[in-house]
Every structure is written in structure tokens, then in C-alpha cells.
Amino acid sequence: MTTNYAGDVSPEEAFKLLQSEPNAVLIDVRTQPEWQFVGIPDLSAFGRDPVLLEWQSYPTMQVNTGFVRMLEDALKQDNLPADAPLLFLCRSGARSQAAAATMAAAGHSRCYNVSGGFEGPPDSDHHRGSVAGWKALRLPWAQN
């Protein structure tokens, strides 16, 4: 995959950017079951929520062909500037990398992939969430 987006950031760097830039947006591109059963980043300390927008739709995992339009509509609705930092997050960093590259190709200059994602890679017991990623780093998150 080409890396025509602004680059990769760690979950800690993403959190700091969300903290320091009021126009920064976290876009969680996982699926609805992942949000519901695994949890989502909690940005309430910053007075905002992540944008929840599937990159691939469950259960078929087909790429969401309306992703660019849907995200651009959400950004316009929030009156965000064209150069707002867009931070893309998935389970481990693959889907979010594709989403960041796609939005960069659509003309957004500050698209970042959150490397390690929400859960990170599997540990030695094949469980996610303890080695790296948003949850393992104990960044704020919530589960329904």
C-alpha cells in the first residue's frame, strides 16, 4: 500500500494531538460489532466523540464505497477546516492505513494512521489488547 498520507503516529501521539488541537478528529474505522463488544476510545475529556465510520462493512467486510462522502459530510457538519488533522484508528493499523491513504488521495492533507490501532497485535496467547495499541497503553476508552 502506498503511504501518501501524512504518516503514522503512535496511540500516545494521537492522544496528544487530540488534546492539543481542537480541530483534530479521531475516526474509528472498525466495525459496529467491534465498537459494541470491544469498546471505543473515550474522548469525553476533550468534549468530543470519535467519528465511528466503518471502512469495511460487517459481515461481508466489503470496503465501504461511501466512506469518503460520508466522512466529508461529517466533517462539514462539524464545520471543521479543510486542514483539520484526521487520525484513523482500527484494530491493529491496517484498515486505518487504507482509510488514511484514501482520504489523503481525496485531498485531505493531514491524514494520520494510528499505528498499533485500538487493540494492537496478538500476544503470545493470541489475545489482543495487552501488547500495544490504545487499550494496552491505558488510554481512555469505554465499552457499552
Backbone as a printed PyTorch tensor [residue, N CA C, xyz], in Angstrom:
tensor([[[  0.8480,  -1.1880,   0.0000],
         [  0.0000,   0.0000,   0.0000],
         [  0.8860,   1.2400,   0.0000]],

        [[  0.5270,   2.2090,  -0.7830],
         [  1.2540,   3.4750,  -0.8110],
         [  0.9780,   4.2590,   0.4670]],

        [[  1.9430,   5.0110,   0.8980],
         [  1.7770,   5.8090,   2.1140],
         [  1.7350,   7.2850,   1.7510]],

        [[  0.7430,   7.6540,   0.9710],
         [  0.6170,   9.0520,   0.5580],
         [ -0.1120,   9.8960,   1.6010]],

        [[ -0.3160,   9.3650,   2.7840],
         [ -0.9300,  10.1250,   3.8750],
         [  0.1780,  10.7920,   4.6820]],

        [[ -0.1680,  11.5730,   5.6780],
         [  0.8130,  12.3630,   6.4200],
         [  1.7640,  11.5170,   7.2620]],

        [[  1.3930,  10.2940,   7.5850],
         [  2.2910,   9.4180,   8.3230],
         [  1.5990,   8.6380,   9.4170]],

        [[  2.3890,   7.8100,  10.0750],
         [  1.9070,   7.0100,  11.1830],
         [  2.2220,   7.7230,  12.4970]],

        [[  1.3050,   7.6230,  13.4420],
         [  1.5220,   8.1410,  14.7880],
         [  1.1740,   7.0310,  15.7690]],

        [[  1.8360,   7.0490,  16.8990],
         [  1.5150,   6.0800,  17.9510],
         [  0.1920,   6.4840,  18.5970]],

        [[ -0.4380,   5.5760,  19.3280],
         [ -1.6390,   5.9690,  20.0580],
         [ -1.3920,   7.1410,  21.0160]],

        [[ -0.2230,   7.1560,  21.6750],
         [  0.0870,   8.2680,  22.5800],
         [  0.1960,   9.5870,  21.8170]],

        [[  0.8510,   9.5460,  20.6480],
         [  0.9680,  10.7640,  19.8360],
         [ -0.4040,  11.2270,  19.3540]],

        [[ -1.2500,  10.2780,  18.9830],
         [ -2.6110,  10.6180,  18.5530],
         [ -3.3720,  11.2880,  19.6940]],

        [[ -3.2560,  10.7320,  20.8840],
         [ -3.9450,  11.2830,  22.0490],
         [ -3.4680,  12.7130,  22.3270]],

        [[ -2.1560,  12.9270,  22.2500],
         [ -1.6000,  14.2690,  22.4700],
         [ -2.0750,  15.2490,  21.4080]],

        [[ -2.1660,  14.8000,  20.1640],
         [ -2.6580,  15.6630,  19.0890],
         [ -4.1240,  16.0130,  19.3090]],

        [[ -4.9140,  15.0360,  19.7290],
         [ -6.3270,  15.2950,  20.0390],
         [ -6.4530,  16.2740,  21.2040]],

        [[ -5.5350,  16.1900,  22.1320],
         [ -5.5380,  17.0640,  23.2990],
         [ -5.1250,  18.4890,  22.9260]],

        [[ -4.1500,  18.6280,  22.0450],
         [ -3.5890,  19.9520,  21.7410],
         [ -4.2600,  20.6760,  20.5830]],

        [[ -4.9180,  19.9420,  19.6960],
         [ -5.5490,  20.5760,  18.5280],
         [ -7.0590,  20.3750,  18.5760]],

        [[ -7.8140,  21.4310,  18.8590],
         [ -9.2650,  21.2920,  18.9960],
         [ -9.9720,  20.8020,  17.7330]],

        [[ -9.3410,  20.9840,  16.5710],
         [ -9.9590,  20.5280,  15.3190],
         [ -9.5610,  19.1200,  14.9260]],

        [[ -8.6910,  18.4790,  15.6950],
         [ -8.2770,  17.1090,  15.3830],
         [ -9.4650,  16.1640,  15.5710]],

        [[ -9.5650,  15.1980,  14.6550],
         [-10.6840,  14.2560,  14.6700],
         [-10.1400,  12.8330,  14.6830]],

        [[-10.6640,  12.0130,  15.5890],
         [-10.3410,  10.5960,  15.6070],
         [-11.4510,   9.8540,  14.8800]],

        [[-11.0850,   9.1330,  13.8300],
         [-12.0530,   8.3610,  13.0600],
         [-11.7610,   6.8840,  13.2970]],

        [[-12.6800,   6.2180,  13.9840],
         [-12.5530,   4.7920,  14.2840],
         [-13.2230,   4.0450,  13.1380]],

        [[-12.4190,   3.3290,  12.3370],
         [-12.9240,   2.6960,  11.1160],
         [-13.2210,   1.2050,  11.2940]],

        [[-13.2620,   0.7450,  12.5450],
         [-13.6040,  -0.6540,  12.7900],
         [-15.0930,  -0.8880,  12.5000]],

        [[-15.5590,  -2.0790,  12.7620],
         [-16.9490,  -2.4260,  12.5010],
         [-17.8240,  -2.1860,  13.7230]],

        [[-19.1170,  -2.1210,  13.4930],
         [-20.0820,  -1.9140,  14.5760],
         [-19.9350,  -2.9680,  15.6680]],

        [[-19.7790,  -4.2710,  15.3380],
         [-19.5790,  -5.2470,  16.4200],
         [-18.3030,  -4.9810,  17.2300]],

        [[-17.2440,  -4.4970,  16.5860],
         [-16.0260,  -4.1790,  17.3300],
         [-16.2780,  -3.0250,  18.2940]],

        [[-16.9800,  -1.9930,  17.8370],
         [-17.2870,  -0.8650,  18.7310],
         [-18.1070,  -1.3450,  19.9160]],

        [[-19.1040,  -2.1720,  19.6230],
         [-20.0250,  -2.6120,  20.6550],
         [-19.3880,  -3.5890,  21.6440]],

        [[-18.6220,  -4.5390,  21.1550],
         [-18.1380,  -5.6090,  22.0220],
         [-16.7050,  -5.4220,  22.5150]],

        [[-15.9030,  -4.6150,  21.8320],
         [-14.5070,  -4.4140,  22.2250],
         [-14.3270,  -3.0750,  22.9250]],

        [[-15.0970,  -2.0620,  22.5080],
         [-15.0120,  -0.7380,  23.1080],
         [-14.5770,   0.3160,  22.1020]],

        [[-14.6450,   1.5660,  22.5310],
         [-14.2470,   2.6910,  21.6830],
         [-13.4130,   3.6770,  22.5020]],

        [[-12.5560,   4.4410,  21.8240],
         [-11.8100,   5.4800,  22.5420],
         [-12.7740,   6.4730,  23.1890]],

        [[-12.4280,   6.8980,  24.3880],
         [-13.2470,   7.8660,  25.1220],
         [-12.5530,   9.2220,  25.0610]],

        [[-13.1470,  10.1450,  24.3160],
         [-12.5890,  11.4900,  24.1590],
         [-13.3880,  12.5240,  24.9420]],

        [[-14.1660,  12.0780,  25.8960],
         [-15.0300,  12.9960,  26.6450],
         [-14.2230,  14.0640,  27.3900]],

        [[-12.9920,  13.7770,  27.7540],
         [-12.1510,  14.7800,  28.4210],
         [-11.8980,  15.9840,  27.5200]],

        [[-12.0420,  15.7710,  26.2040],
         [-11.8490,  16.8510,  25.2310],
         [-13.1800,  17.4100,  24.7410]],

        [[-14.2790,  16.9290,  25.3140],
         [-15.5990,  17.4120,  24.9270],
         [-16.0330,  16.9670,  23.5400]],

        [[-15.5790,  15.7990,  23.1090],
         [-15.9770,  15.3000,  21.7980],
         [-15.9800,  13.7790,  21.7830]],

        [[-16.4670,  13.2630,  20.6930],
         [-16.5480,  11.8230,  20.4890],
         [-15.7650,  11.4570,  19.2380]],

        [[-15.2990,  10.2050,  19.1500],
         [-14.6950,   9.7780,  17.8900],
         [-15.7910,   9.6460,  16.8260]],

        [[-15.4080,   9.8060,  15.5790],
         [-16.3160,   9.5060,  14.4740],
         [-16.2470,   7.9990,  14.2670]],

        [[-17.3890,   7.3450,  14.3040],
         [-17.4540,   5.8980,  14.0860],
         [-17.9560,   5.6630,  12.6660]],

        [[-17.0790,   5.2000,  11.7930],
         [-17.4230,   5.0140,  10.3860],
         [-16.6740,   3.7980,   9.8580]],

        [[-17.4160,   2.7420,   9.5490],
         [-16.8010,   1.5060,   9.0780],
         [-16.0620,   1.7110,   7.7530]],

        [[-14.8200,   1.2460,   7.7020],
         [-14.0660,   1.2000,   6.4480],
         [-14.5230,  -0.0100,   5.6430]],

        [[-14.7140,  -1.1170,   6.3240],
         [-15.2650,  -2.3260,   5.7270],
         [-16.5150,  -2.6880,   6.5220]],

        [[-17.5560,  -3.0450,   5.8110],
         [-18.8370,  -3.2940,   6.4680],
         [-18.9850,  -4.7540,   6.8810]],

        [[-19.3370,  -4.9240,   8.1320],
         [-19.5910,  -6.2500,   8.6880],
         [-20.9540,  -6.7320,   8.2150]],

        [[-21.1740,  -7.9760,   7.8730],
         [-20.2790,  -9.1210,   7.9990],
         [-19.4930,  -9.4550,   6.7260]],

        [[-19.7950,  -8.8180,   5.6070],
         [-19.1380,  -9.1820,   4.3490],
         [-17.7000,  -8.6730,   4.2580]],

        [[-17.4030,  -7.6170,   5.0150],
         [-16.0950,  -6.9620,   5.0310],
         [-15.7550,  -6.3380,   3.6730]],

        [[-16.8020,  -5.9780,   2.9340],
         [-16.6050,  -5.2220,   1.6990],
         [-16.2500,  -3.7940,   2.0620]],

        [[-15.3480,  -3.1920,   1.2770],
         [-14.9770,  -1.8040,   1.5260],
         [-16.2110,  -0.9210,   1.3690]],

        [[-16.3830,  -0.0130,   2.2770],
         [-17.4940,   0.9360,   2.2810],
         [-17.2610,   1.9560,   1.1650]],

        [[-17.9520,   1.8010,   0.0490],
         [-17.7350,   2.6750,  -1.1070],
         [-18.1910,   4.1100,  -0.8520]],

        [[-18.9720,   4.3370,   0.1700],
         [-19.4170,   5.6880,   0.5090],
         [-18.5670,   6.3420,   1.5890]],

        [[-17.4500,   5.7270,   1.9500],
         [-16.6360,   6.2000,   3.0740],
         [-16.2190,   7.6610,   2.9260]],

        [[-15.6410,   8.0320,   1.7900],
         [-15.1370,   9.4010,   1.6010],
         [-16.2750,  10.4040,   1.7300]],

        [[-17.3580,  10.1550,   1.0320],
         [-18.5060,  11.0730,   1.0790],
         [-19.0730,  11.1780,   2.4870]],

        [[-19.2220,  10.0590,   3.1560],
         [-19.8040,  10.0540,   4.4990],
         [-18.9090,  10.8070,   5.4860]],

        [[-17.5960,  10.6030,   5.3870],
         [-16.6950,  11.2970,   6.2980],
         [-16.6520,  12.7840,   5.9810]],

        [[-16.6010,  13.1340,   4.7050],
         [-16.5980,  14.5530,   4.3490],
         [-17.8800,  15.2440,   4.8100]],

        [[-19.0160,  14.5600,   4.7140],
         [-20.2740,  15.1210,   5.2120],
         [-20.1990,  15.3530,   6.7260]],

        [[-19.6210,  14.4010,   7.4610],
         [-19.4960,  14.5460,   8.9140],
         [-18.5690,  15.7040,   9.2690]],

        [[-17.4920,  15.8710,   8.5200],
         [-16.5540,  16.9660,   8.7820],
         [-17.2010,  18.3170,   8.5040]],

        [[-17.9720,  18.3910,   7.4160],
         [-18.6730,  19.6440,   7.0820],
         [-19.7150,  19.9750,   8.1420]],

        [[-20.4180,  18.9610,   8.6090],
         [-21.4470,  19.1700,   9.6240],
         [-20.8460,  19.7640,  10.8970]],

        [[-19.6040,  19.3900,  11.1890],
         [-18.9260,  19.9100,  12.3770],
         [-18.1360,  21.1830,  12.0890]],

        [[-18.2800,  21.7160,  10.8620],
         [-17.6020,  22.9550,  10.4550],
         [-16.0940,  22.9070,  10.6770]],

        [[-15.4920,  21.7790,  10.3570],
         [-14.0520,  21.6490,  10.5380],
         [-13.3040,  22.1950,   9.3290]],

        [[-12.1430,  22.8140,   9.5460],
         [-11.3740,  23.3380,   8.4200],
         [-10.8190,  22.2030,   7.5630]],

        [[-10.5050,  22.5180,   6.3250],
         [-10.0090,  21.5100,   5.3890],
         [ -8.6980,  20.8870,   5.8500]],

        [[ -7.9250,  21.6160,   6.6530],
         [ -6.6440,  21.0870,   7.1010],
         [ -6.7060,  20.4920,   8.5150]],

        [[ -7.8900,  20.1570,   8.9740],
         [ -8.0250,  19.5370,  10.3000],
         [ -7.2800,  18.2010,  10.3060]],

        [[ -6.5360,  17.9030,  11.3750],
         [ -5.8660,  16.6060,  11.4630],
         [ -6.8990,  15.4840,  11.5750]],

        [[ -6.7670,  14.4840,  10.7120],
         [ -7.6540,  13.3260,  10.7200],
         [ -6.8340,  12.1220,  11.1480]],

        [[ -7.2010,  11.5300,  12.2760],
         [ -6.4830,  10.3960,  12.8460],
         [ -7.3340,   9.1440,  12.6770]],

        [[ -6.8340,   8.1830,  11.9330],
         [ -7.6010,   6.9810,  11.6240],
         [ -7.1320,   5.8200,  12.4890]],

        [[ -8.1050,   5.1180,  13.0950],
         [ -7.8360,   4.0470,  14.0400],
         [ -8.6510,   2.8130,  13.6670]],

        [[ -8.0130,   1.6430,  13.7010],
         [ -8.7400,   0.3760,  13.5510],
         [ -8.2350,  -0.5770,  14.6300]],

        [[ -8.3740,  -1.8670,  14.4350],
         [ -7.9380,  -2.8220,  15.4570],
         [ -6.4200,  -2.8090,  15.6150]],

        [[ -5.6970,  -2.8840,  14.4810],
         [ -4.2440,  -3.0130,  14.5740],
         [ -3.4680,  -2.0650,  13.6670]],

        [[ -4.1410,  -1.3290,  12.7900],
         [ -3.4630,  -0.3460,  11.9550],
         [ -3.5280,  -0.5800,  10.4560]],

        [[ -4.1330,  -1.6660,   9.9940],
         [ -4.1850,  -1.9490,   8.5530],
         [ -5.3470,  -1.2300,   7.8690]],

        [[ -6.5560,  -1.4110,   8.3740],
         [ -7.7060,  -0.7270,   7.7630],
         [ -7.5600,   0.7810,   7.8870]],

        [[ -7.0400,   1.2450,   9.0080],
         [ -6.8830,   2.6850,   9.2100],
         [ -5.8340,   3.2610,   8.2600]],

        [[ -4.8260,   2.4870,   7.9170],
         [ -3.8290,   2.9420,   6.9530],
         [ -4.4860,   3.1300,   5.5880]],

        [[ -5.3230,   2.1880,   5.1920],
         [ -6.0250,   2.3010,   3.9100],
         [ -6.9680,   3.5060,   3.9130]],

        [[ -7.6590,   3.7290,   5.0120],
         [ -8.5740,   4.8720,   5.1120],
         [ -7.8080,   6.1880,   5.0570]],

        [[ -6.6690,   6.2700,   5.7510],
         [ -5.8550,   7.4920,   5.7390],
         [ -5.3550,   7.7820,   4.3270]],

        [[ -4.8860,   6.7600,   3.6320],
         [ -4.3960,   6.9450,   2.2610],
         [ -5.5280,   7.3810,   1.3300]],

        [[ -6.7040,   6.8140,   1.5140],
         [ -7.8490,   7.1670,   0.6720],
         [ -8.2670,   8.6130,   0.8970]],

        [[ -8.3200,   9.0380,   2.1490],
         [ -8.7070,  10.4240,   2.4170],
         [ -7.6280,  11.4070,   1.9700]],

        [[ -6.3660,  11.0140,   2.0470],
         [ -5.2910,  11.8690,   1.5300],
         [ -5.4410,  12.0170,   0.0140]],

        [[ -5.7540,  10.9200,  -0.6620],
         [ -5.9610,  10.9670,  -2.1090],
         [ -7.1780,  11.8210,  -2.4700]],

        [[ -8.1260,  11.9450,  -1.5380],
         [ -9.3210,  12.7720,  -1.7620],
         [ -9.0510,  14.2470,  -1.4610]],

        [[ -7.8080,  14.5780,  -1.0590],
         [ -7.4450,  15.9750,  -0.8910],
         [ -7.2520,  16.4600,   0.5320]],

        [[ -7.2990,  15.5830,   1.4980],
         [ -7.0940,  15.9860,   2.8920],
         [ -5.6040,  15.8610,   3.2210]],

        [[ -4.9900,  16.9400,   3.6470],
         [ -3.5390,  16.9840,   3.7810],
         [ -2.9940,  16.4120,   5.0800]],

        [[ -3.8260,  16.2970,   6.1070],
         [ -3.3120,  15.8710,   7.4210],
         [ -3.9940,  14.5880,   7.8930]],

        [[ -3.7890,  13.5220,   7.1370],
         [ -4.3560,  12.2150,   7.4720],
         [ -3.2700,  11.3550,   8.1030]],

        [[ -3.5600,  10.8340,   9.2850],
         [ -2.5970,  10.0310,  10.0340],
         [ -3.1910,   8.6590,  10.3530]],

        [[ -2.3460,   7.6520,  10.2830],
         [ -2.7070,   6.3110,  10.6960],
         [ -2.2240,   6.1110,  12.1290]],

        [[ -3.1150,   5.6570,  13.0070],
         [ -2.7130,   5.3560,  14.3820],
         [ -2.1590,   3.9300,  14.3860]],

        [[ -0.8290,   3.8410,  14.3820],
         [ -0.1760,   2.5320,  14.3220],
         [ -0.4480,   1.7610,  15.6200]],

        [[ -0.6270,   0.4870,  15.4730],
         [ -0.9570,  -0.3310,  16.6450],
         [ -2.4440,  -0.3950,  16.9150]],

        [[ -3.1880,   0.5760,  16.3940],
         [ -4.6350,   0.5640,  16.4960],
         [ -5.1840,   0.5760,  17.9050]],

        [[ -6.3930,   0.0660,  18.0450],
         [ -7.0900,   0.0460,  19.3280],
         [ -6.6220,  -1.1270,  20.1920]],

        [[ -6.3840,  -2.2800,  19.5480],
         [ -6.0310,  -3.4810,  20.3090],
         [ -4.6040,  -3.9590,  20.0970]],

        [[ -3.9540,  -3.5420,  19.0330],
         [ -2.5910,  -3.9780,  18.7640],
         [ -2.5190,  -5.4260,  18.3080]],

        [[ -1.2880,  -5.9310,  18.1710],
         [ -1.1030,  -7.3100,  17.7070],
         [ -1.4080,  -8.3130,  18.8190]],

        [[ -1.5710,  -9.5790,  18.4340],
         [ -1.8070, -10.6060,  19.4490],
         [ -0.5680, -10.8360,  20.3180]],

        [[ -0.8080, -11.2050,  21.5860],
         [  0.2930, -11.5640,  22.4760],
         [  0.6360, -13.0440,  22.2680]],

        [[  1.4810, -13.6020,  23.1220],
         [  1.9070, -14.9970,  22.9650],
         [  0.7550, -15.9880,  23.1410]],

        [[ -0.3310, -15.5510,  23.7830],
         [ -1.5190, -16.4020,  23.9410],
         [ -2.5640, -16.1220,  22.8670]],

        [[ -2.1980, -15.3180,  21.8600],
         [ -3.0760, -14.9640,  20.7390],
         [ -4.2450, -14.0800,  21.1610]],

        [[ -4.0320, -13.2890,  22.2160],
         [ -5.0360, -12.3280,  22.6680],
         [ -4.5630, -10.9260,  22.3260]],

        [[ -5.4890, -10.0840,  21.9270],
         [ -5.1600,  -8.6980,  21.6130],
         [ -5.4800,  -7.7980,  22.8040]],

        [[ -4.8360,  -6.6290,  22.8320],
         [ -5.1490,  -5.6450,  23.8460],
         [ -4.1630,  -5.5630,  24.9920]],

        [[ -3.1090,  -6.3910,  24.9630],
         [ -2.1570,  -6.3490,  26.0710],
         [ -0.7420,  -5.9730,  25.6410]],

        [[ -0.4450,  -6.0270,  24.3460],
         [  0.9120,  -5.7900,  23.8600],
         [  1.1180,  -4.3430,  23.4410]],

        [[  0.2340,  -3.8440,  22.6270],
         [  0.3490,  -2.4780,  22.0980],
         [ -1.0440,  -1.9950,  21.7380]],

        [[ -1.1340,  -0.7560,  21.3320],
         [ -2.4270,  -0.1950,  20.9460],
         [ -3.0390,   0.6580,  22.0350]],

        [[ -4.1310,   1.3090,  21.6940],
         [ -4.8260,   2.2640,  22.5670],
         [ -5.1260,   1.6580,  23.9360]],

        [[ -5.7420,   0.4610,  23.9390],
         [ -6.1470,  -0.1660,  25.1950],
         [ -4.9470,  -0.5740,  26.0500]],

        [[ -3.9430,  -1.1840,  25.4380],
         [ -2.7770,  -1.6470,  26.1860],
         [ -2.0230,  -0.4860,  26.8300]],

        [[ -2.0960,   0.6760,  26.1950],
         [ -1.4180,   1.8550,  26.7290],
         [ -2.2600,   2.5760,  27.7760]],

        [[ -3.4260,   2.0160,  28.0470],
         [ -4.3310,   2.5440,  29.0750],
         [ -4.8050,   3.9700,  28.7720]],

        [[ -4.9630,   4.2450,  27.4740],
         [ -5.5960,   5.4980,  27.0890],
         [ -7.0880,   5.3560,  27.3410]],

        [[ -7.8150,   6.4490,  27.5300],
         [ -9.2420,   6.3400,  27.8950],
         [-10.0720,   5.6210,  26.8330]],

        [[-10.9040,   4.7180,  27.2860],
         [-11.8230,   4.0040,  26.3940],
         [-13.0420,   3.5750,  27.1960]],

        [[-14.0970,   3.2710,  26.4690],
         [-15.3560,   2.8680,  27.0940],
         [-15.9230,   1.6730,  26.3530]],

        [[-16.7060,   0.9020,  27.0650],
         [-17.3570,  -0.2630,  26.4640],
         [-18.8190,  -0.2340,  26.8650]],

        [[-19.6860,  -0.4720,  25.8840],
         [-21.1280,  -0.4930,  26.1690],
         [-21.5290,  -1.7650,  26.8760]]])
